[in-house]
Amino acid sequence: MSQEPLVQFKGASLGYGRRAVVTGVDLAVARGDFLGVLGPNGAGKSTILKTMLGLIRPIKGKLSLDGRPRFGYVPQKEKLDVIYPLTAREVVAMGTYRSFEFLSRLRGSASDELVRRCLKECGALELAERRYSDLSGGQRQRVLIARALAAEPDLLVLDEPLAGIDVPTQKALFKLFKDFKERKGLTVLMVSHRLQAERDLFTHIAWVADGKADFGPAERMLAARRITEVFADEP
């Protein structure tokens, strides 16, 4: 197994055009890490994410990838057009695509077992034949996570996965994420604007605030003083 970080930023300034949103980004994601990218809304967390996914380029500094890692991405919010009567299984099958191949392949058999396994791992197997548009917010999130897993990712990226979801479902998803970490050894990056109670979920933390990103081991970055500084203005 490679000893190089899967993803690494060095002295990076990130933003749009020439306008930097966050500067001095030095962080690394190694295989097996569970990185929490935390901080207030609008601080630049999504900018880091978009750069990592190749959607925008660093303004300054360097982004290094170990080979060509495969990302499994769960976006902050996603709406599939209800005119497409897709089942949960068909939505998850989208994650198996390696190129743009649309509805004609959704019912193919080549990846059926993978799709079934991903649904099961996310506690959503019983939803397989239900229409995605009929599912609750929490159920849809499980299906989207299963879709990301179906990409067989080197790095699972979760962008505000608990936003707009009720507390019991949040707790259930945290249990799922902990299983990814402890049983599967999956490499995960999770973006959030709030610090949840399950702090032992993270191996590393990147605090993003005031145009800067501060990175380190979770036990150091979750010190009470640091939490107070970053979340002082949060409700």
Buried (B, 14 or more C-beta within 10 A) or exposed (E): EEEBBBBBBEEBBBBEEEEBBBBBBBBBBBBBBBBBBBBBEEBBBBBBBBBBBEEBEBBEBEBEBBEEBEBBBBBEEEEBEEEEEBBBBBBBBBBBBEEEEEEEBBEEEEBEEBBBBBBEBBBBBEBBEBBBBEBEEBBBBBBBBBBBBBBEBBBBBBBBBBBEBEEEBBBBBBEBBBBBBEEEEBBBBBBBBBBBEEEEBBBBBBBBBEBBBBBBEBEEBBEEEBBEEBBEEEE
